[in-house]
Amino acid sequence: MLDNYTLKPLLRTLDAPKEKTIQHSRRHRKPIKLSIISQFYPPDYAATGQLISELATQLGKLGLQVNIFTGQPGYAYGEDKAPKIERDGKIQVRRSRTSRMWSRRIRARALNGLLFCLRAAIHLCKSVNRGDVLLLTTEPPYLPILGYFAHLLFGLPYVCLLYDIYPDIAVNLHVIPEKHWLVRIWRWLNRQVWKNAQSAIVLSSSMKERIVAECPEIADKITVIHSWANPNWIKPIDKQDNWFACEFDLANKFTVLYSGNMGRCHDMDTILAAAAQLSNEPTPIQFVFIGNGAKRKQCLEQVCSLGLTNCRFLPYQDRSVLPYSLTACDLSLVSVSPGMEGLIAPSKLYGILAAGRPVAAICEPHSYLRNLLAEANCGEAFDNGDGTALANFIRRLANDSELTAVLGNSGRSYLQSKFTPEIIARQYWQIVSRIR
């Protein structure tokens, strides 16, 4: 029975400019030199770095010359060193030294980020490193402030790519009080940064609403551009034919996957509550957690205290393993902690869609994820703390392979029409090309 999950028509209009228009513009204009600054970049496993790498590749194909300034691996990595300078076609990567002082502690990570910003500032002092347009991520969170000063000192136009919003995240996590002097200064600086930016790119409609509420005058310069995944690289694979699933004994049980950072912004309690309710099912259901993060140790302790035998924890996998790890399950999970809606946007969602697996999202009632999942017809969203509803949905899919396949296929089709690297890169190209 498919109930309310009838496949929806997938005739959707794309906002991106046509390839012919892009090629015409490239023939008649000098190539734009885009400088991107981000603390993380491959071989670091951090999702932001992986996305920047893919974006740079696609923008290079569209004719932009892309210079990337980043650090050595310092977040999650198998290799602790990478070449200081790399060139690949129109892309050049320059890496600074990276501080790794107690990188799992909040204050130490903040200090490491400040040191990276200092090195990035020195990098921009040389005119040859600036390019025509500067694109700054929020890795580290205060990096966009560097764009503001580069604009004041050198007249350099810049674009803010906001993966998350600080200091609001730190306030909501009770790392720093709302009325602290540092919060007031940071928010004032944010407003100056956003007002002087040529454009601000955010990852969700919820994030745009947050920023407009704080700085209404920049509403017209904010563009929502989602993250993406490459459906030609991540493809559906039957678990029986998947070496990763076979190696870790995932092929013969209904498998629920949480892949990625188990951080302070992610609701792990609701997931473990569902796992506890599903620990003695007639049809075995197992939960697999791949990754690391501030809550990983807490999750392990909770699993032990509850005596759960249906949960497994695996370390971060190399990027080359992703097409196999994401397809070694029957259902994938995305979670956002209460109070974090509009402050973060889980990039893992798009890889799940490419893998052709249904999605269960744990989020607040007003989350953009609910509309996205409903439009894509690829899964369901659940309130934070409602482990029972999540468990019932998992139980339902475990007993209905046809429904599971329909939701997974629908999600992949939705991604192919909305969130491929080519589609998203054209949206970035459109913003950058308007600036020069």
N, C-alpha and C positions, 0 to 999 in steps of 0.2 A: 504494500500500500504506500502510495506517495503522498497522501493527505494533501496538505497545502503547499507542497514543494514542487508544484508543476513548473517545468522549465519555462523561463521567461524569455521573450524575444530579445535577441542581443543586437538589435539594430540601433547603434548608438552613434551620435555625432561627435567627432573629435574636434577639439579646439585648436589643435596644432596646425601650423602652416604647412602647405603642400611642399613636397620635396622639390618640385619644379621651381617654386618661388625661392626657396633657399638656394638652389644652385644658381639661379639668375642673379641673386644678390651677391653671391660669392664671386661671380665672374666680374662684377663691376665695382667691387670695393676691395681695398687692401685688407688682408686677413686681420681679424681682431686678435690682439694678444690678451688673453685672459690669465690673470694670476689668481690662483686658488691657495688659500692658507687653511690647513687643517692639521691638528696635532697628530691624528692617527691616519695611517695609510698602510696598505699591504706591504709586507707580510703580516702586519698586526691584524688580528682577527676582529677587531672592533667593527661593528656594522657600519658606522659612519665612514670609516676609511674605505671599506669595500665599495660602498655606494659612490664615493668620490672617484674612486678608480674607474668604475664603470661609466660614470658621467663624463669623465675626462676623455675616455676612449671614444664615446659617441660624439662629443663636441669636436674632437679632432677630425672625425669623419665628416662633420659638417663644415669643416674649413677653418675652425679656430685654432690658433696656436696656444697651447695650454701649458703654463708653467706652474708647478705645484711645489709649495714649500711645506714640509712636514717634519716629523721627528723620526727617530729610530723606533722600532717596536717597543712599546712601553705599557700596554694595557693587557692584552691577551695575545700571546705569541708562542710559536714554536722555535722561530729563529730570533735571536736577540740582536742581530746586526743585519743591516741591508746596505747596499752600495750608497755612498754619499751622493752620487749623481747618476741618474739613469735617463736614457733617451730612448724613445720609441715613437718614430714618426714625428707627429706634431706635438708630442707630449714630452716634457722634461720634468723630472722629479729631482728636487734637491732636499736632502735630509740634514737636519742639524743634529747635534748631540741631544740625548734625552736623559733627563733625570728620572730615576726610578726609586726615589726614596720612599719606602713604606707605601707603595702605590695603592694598597687596599684601604688606607686610612684617608678619611675625608680631608683633613687639614694638609696631609702630605700631598694628596692629589692636587689640591688647590695651589700649593707651592710649586709643584712640578709644572702646572699649567702656567703660572706666572713666569717661570723661567723660560718656557717655550715662547710666550708672548714677547719677552725681552729679545730673544733670538730672532723672532719674526720681525720685530721693529728694526733691528740692526740690518736684517735682510732687505727691508724696504728702503733703507737709507740710500741704497745704490739704485739710481734711476733705471738701470738696465733690468732690474728685478721687478719693477712695478707693473709693466704692461700698460694696456689701455683701460682695462677695467679690473677691479679687485673683487673677488668673491670670498667672503669670510664665513666660515661655519661657526657653530657654538661649541667647538671642541678646541680649546677649553671654553667655558661659558662666557668669559669676559673678552674673548678674542675680537668680537665686533667693535669694541672700543678702539682697537688699533686702526680700524678703517676710518673711524671718525677723525682721529688725529692725522692720519695719512691724507685725508681730504683737506683738513685745515692747513697742513704744512706744504703739501705738494699739489693740491687741487685734483687729487686722484678720485675719480668716481668709484663708488663701491656698492656692492649688493650684499645684503645680509641673508644668509641661509640659516634659518632658525630651526634647529633640530629639537631644542627644548628651551624653556624660558626660565632664566634665573634673574633675580634671587628668589622668585616665587617657589621654585621647587625646594630650595633650602629652607624656606619659611614653613612650607607645608610638611616637611619632614622633621620640623622642630630642631633643625640644626642651628638656626639663628632666629631670634625673636622678630616679629613683624615690625616693631617700632625701633629696632636697633639702628644706630646712625649709619652703619654700613649699608643696610637695606635701603634707607632713604637716598643715600648718595648713588647707589647702584641703579635704582629706578630712575633717578634724575638723569644719569648718564645714558641709560637705555633710551630714554625719550630723545635725548640729543642725537644719539646714534641713529635712531630710526628716522627722525626728521631730516637729517642730512644725507641719508642713504638715497641712492637713485631708485632702489627697489628693495622690498623685503619679501623673501620667499618663505612660506610656512608649509607644514606638511599636512594640515587638516583644517577644516572649517572651524572646528572648536578652537584651534590655536589662533586663528585670525580673530575670532570673537574676543578672546582674552586680550590680545594686543590692542584692538580697537577700543575696548573698554578702558584701557590705560592711557592710550594716546589716540583719540578720535581723529585728529587732523591728518593721520597718515593712512586712513582707510583706503584711499584710492591707489596707493602705491604698494599695497600688500597683495600678493598673488599666492593662491593655494596651488601647490604642485606636489602631488603625492610621491612617495617613494615608488620603487618598481622592482621587478625581477625579470630575468631573461627566460622566457618559456622555451627557447631553443637550447638552453643549457640545463635547466631544471625541467625534466619531463616525467610524466607518470610512469612508474615502474611497478609491476606486480611484486608483492613482497616475496613470493616464492622465487622470483628471478633476481632479487636484490641481495647482493653479497653482504651489505651492511646488516640487513634484517636477518640473514642466515647466520652471520658471525656472532651476533648478540642475541640469538634465539628470540627474535621478534616476529618470525614469519607465521607461526601457528597459533598466536593469541591475538585477540583484539587489542591493539596497542594505541594508547593515547600519548601524544608527544608534546613535551614542552621543550623547545629548543631556543637557546639564547641566554641572555643575562637574567639571572635571578636576583635582581637588584631591589633597592629600597622603594622604587616606583612601581613595582610589580606585585600584584596580589597573589601570593602563593598559598595563603591560608585556605581560600575557597577551593583551590585545586586539591589540596591535601584532605579537606573535609569530604570532597567527592570520592577521593581514593579510598578513604576509610569506609564509606558506605558501600563501595564496590569490591571490598576485599574478599568476599566469600560468594561470588556469583557462580551459578551453575556453568555458565560460559565464561571461562577465565578472562579477566580484563586487567591489563597491566599498564602502568604509567612509567614513562621513560623521560628523564630530565637530562638534557645535554647542555652543558655550559658551566658557568661559574657565576660569581656575584656575591654581594653582601649577605644575601639571605640563604645561600646554599648550605652553609653549616647549620643554620637554624632549621632548614627543611630536613636535613639528615637527622638531626636530633629529634624532631617531631615524628618522623617516620619510625625511629627506634622506640620512642616512648609509647607510640600507639601500637607497636608490634606489627606494622604493615609489612607484608611480604610481596605486595604487588607493585612496589616502587623500585626503580633502578636509577642510578645516577652515573652518568658518563661525563668525561671531561670535554672541553672544547675540541672540536674536530677541525682538521685542516679544511680550508675552503674547498679543495678539490673533492672532499667527501660530501659536501652539502647536497648535491643531487640525489645521493643515496640515503643519507640520514633523514632528509625531509620526506622521502617516499617509503621509509621503513615503518610507517604507522598507518592507522586507519582514520585517525582524527588528530588534529593539531590544536593547541591552545594558545590564546593570546590573552594577556591580563594587564590591567591598569589599576593601580591602587586608588582608593577613594581620595578625592581631592586633587588628583593628577590629570584629570581630563582637561585638555587644552594646553597642558604644560609639556607633555611628551606625545609622541605618536609612534607606536610599535612598527618598526620597519620589517619585522619578521613576517608580518601578515602576507606580504606580496610573494615571498618565496613559497609560503604554504599554498597560495592560490595557484602558482605555477606548477606545484607538485601534484595538483589535482586531488587534494584532500579537503574534506569538510573542515570548517573552523568553528570552534566554540570560544567566544570572547567573554571575558569577565570584566565588566566596566560599569560606569554610572549610567543612570537612565537617559541622560541627555548626550551621551557619547556619539560622536560621528560614526563610530564603528557599527552601531545598530543600523543606521540608514544604509551604510555600505554593504553589510551582510544581507540586509533585506533586498536591496537592489540587485545584488549579485546572486541571490538565492543559493548561498553556499554554506549556510550554517545558522546558528542562533547566538544571541547575546544573553548574558545572565547578570543579575545584580551581584555586586560584591557581597559576600557572605552567604549567598544562596547555594551552598554545596549540594543541597537536595535536588534542586532543579537541574543543576549541571549533571549530577549522577543519573537522573532519570533520562536526560538527553543522551548521555553516553550509552546507557543500557539499551535505549531504543535503537541507536545505530548498530550496536553490537548484535542485535537480533534482526536487522534489516539491511542486508548488504546492497540491495537495490537502491534504497534511499541514500545510503552512504555514497554509492557511485554517482547518483544524480547530483548530489550536492557538490561533490568534488569536481565533476566535469563542468558544472555550471560556473563554479568559481574560476576555473582555468580559462574558460571562454571569456569571462568578464575581464580577467587580467589581460588577455590577448587583445582586447578591444580598447583598453584604457591605460594600462600600466606597464608597457614594455619599455626597454631602454630607448628605443628609437622614438617612440611617442613622447616620452618625458624629456629627452634631450632636445627635441625641437621646441618644447615650451621654454626651456632654459635659453636656448639660442635666440628665441624671439625677444626675451627680456634683455639679454646682453647686447643684441644687435641694435636695439632701440637707443641704447645709452650713448654709443659713440657718435 
